[in-house]
Amino acid sequence: MRELLEKLAKKKSWLEKFKEEHGIVSQKAKRSHSVHSIGFSEREKRWYGWSHRAICGFGVGDRIFEPGYGDDSTPYKSHGEKPVKNMEDAKKSAMNFADDVG
């Protein structure tokens, strides 16, 4: 039983694998948070937001994520009126997304 528990403890989560594959460096969305829910991929030039339920990356050309915008067929990257013009906008989108799905 102990061997099984040790093996499970070493097994990477889907999120850890995803972050490695995309080169994401994670951080807390707010200082008051206790877990990391956003991260930046230098390689992809995208900010990602996530929770245990979903993950989405935002970059220049996408829309600044607005909860409640669009419908079930609207891609998360298009959930908003204003375009992502720079990395600060992309980070804001990731933070909004993480907050909405968290």
C-alpha positions in Angstrom: 0.0 0.0 0.0 2.8 2.4 0.9 4.4 1.8 -2.6 1.1 2.7 -4.3 0.7 5.9 -2.3 4.3 6.9 -3.1 3.7 6.2 -6.8 0.5 8.3 -6.8 2.3 11.1 -5.0 4.9 11.3 -7.8 2.4 11.1 -10.6 2.0 14.5 -12.3 -1.5 16.1 -12.6 -2.9 17.0 -16.0 -2.2 20.6 -15.1 1.5 20.0 -14.4 1.8 18.1 -17.7 0.1 20.9 -19.5 2.3 23.6 -18.0 5.4 21.7 -18.9 4.2 21.1 -22.5 3.5 24.8 -23.0 6.3 26.3 -21.0 4.0 28.0 -18.5 5.4 29.7 -15.4 2.6 29.9 -12.9 1.7 32.4 -10.3 -1.1 33.5 -8.0 -3.7 35.8 -9.7 -3.8 37.9 -6.5 -1.4 38.0 -3.5 -4.2 37.0 -1.2 -4.8 33.7 -3.1 -3.3 30.5 -1.8 -3.0 28.7 -5.1 -1.6 29.5 -8.6 -4.3 30.0 -11.1 -2.6 32.0 -13.9 0.7 31.6 -15.8 2.7 33.0 -18.7 4.2 31.1 -21.6 7.2 33.0 -22.9 7.4 30.6 -25.9 3.8 31.1 -26.9 3.4 34.7 -25.7 0.2 33.8 -24.0 -1.2 34.2 -20.5 -3.2 31.2 -19.2 -5.9 31.1 -16.6 -7.3 27.9 -15.0 -9.1 26.1 -12.2 -9.8 22.4 -11.6 -12.5 22.7 -14.3 -11.0 24.5 -17.3 -7.9 26.2 -18.8 -7.6 28.8 -21.5 -4.7 30.8 -23.0 -5.0 34.4 -24.2 -2.8 36.4 -26.5 -2.8 39.4 -28.7 -5.7 39.3 -31.1 -8.1 37.4 -28.7 -10.8 39.3 -26.7 -10.5 40.4 -23.1 -12.4 37.7 -21.3 -15.8 38.9 -19.8 -17.8 36.4 -17.8 -21.3 36.0 -19.2 -20.4 37.3 -22.7 -21.6 35.2 -25.6 -23.2 31.8 -25.3 -22.2 28.1 -25.0 -20.9 28.1 -28.6 -18.7 31.1 -28.1 -15.0 30.2 -27.7 -13.5 31.5 -24.4 -11.0 33.6 -26.4 -13.9 35.4 -27.9 -15.8 36.1 -24.7 -15.5 39.9 -24.7 -16.0 43.1 -26.6 -12.5 44.6 -26.4 -9.5 43.1 -28.2 -6.4 41.9 -26.4 -3.8 44.5 -27.6 -0.8 43.6 -25.3 0.4 41.2 -22.7 -1.3 43.2 -19.9 -4.6 42.7 -21.6 -3.8 39.0 -22.0 -3.0 38.8 -18.3 -6.2 40.5 -17.4 -8.1 38.0 -19.5 -6.4 35.1 -17.8 -7.2 36.5 -14.4 -10.9 37.1 -15.4 -11.1 33.6 -16.8 -9.5 31.9 -13.7 -11.9 33.9 -11.4 -14.9 32.9 -13.5 -14.2 29.1 -13.7 -12.7 28.9 -10.2 
